[in-house]
Amino acid sequence: MNLIHRWLCGSARWKKVVETHILPWTLEGLNLGSDVLEVGPGPGASTDLLNARVARLTCVEADHRFAGKLRRRLDQSVCVMCEDATAMSLPDESFDGAVCFTMLHHVSSVAKQDRLLREVARVLRPDGLFAGTDSLYSRSFRLLHLFDTMVVVDPVTFPARLKPRGSARFTSM
C-alpha cells in the first residue's frame, strides 16, 4: 500500500466507515461461528470490530509492519500471523468462518486471488462461511492506488470463481 492509502486505512474516519457501513452491510444476517479467520486486516479497522463479535479470531496479514502493530495493540485473544494468505500454514478445516474486507484488490493477480480463495476454502470447516467485500473501479479509487497494487475484482465473474470451493459457503456481495 502506498503512504496515502496506509494513512487513510488507519484513520478514525475509515474505521467509522467500516463500523457503520461495511461490516453491518456485509455481515447482516450471517453467522460466522466462533472460530473466525480474517484475511488481510491491514491496520485492523475491521479486526477491532470482529474481535468483539466472535469467540476466537485469527488474522493473516502479509505486511510485517501491519502484523506487528496489530500484535502489539490487540490482546492475546487475537492470533495475528504474518504470512501470505495464498499459502497459509494453518491446518485444514480450522475455521467456522472467514472474512476479508476491501483487500482482495491488493492481491497482485487474478490467479493469486484464486489461490487465496482456494486456501480460504481449505481452512474452512465443512459448511463454513466466507464473506467479504471489495471496491469497484473508479478514477478516485485508481488515484488512491497510484504506485500500489490494484487488481479490481470483477463482480460479474467473481461468483463463478467461488463455485468450485468444496462445501464451504462463499457469499459475494
Buried (B, 14 or more C-beta within 10 A) or exposed (E): BEEBBBEBBBEEEBBEBBBEEBBEEBBEEEEBBEBBBBBBBBBBBBBBBBBEEBEBBBBBBBBEEBBEBBBEEBEEEBBBBBBBBBEBEBEEBBBBBBBBBBBBBBBEEBEBBBBBBEBBBBBBBEEBBBBBBBBEEEEEEEEBBEEBEBBBBEEEEBEEBBEEBBEBBBBBE
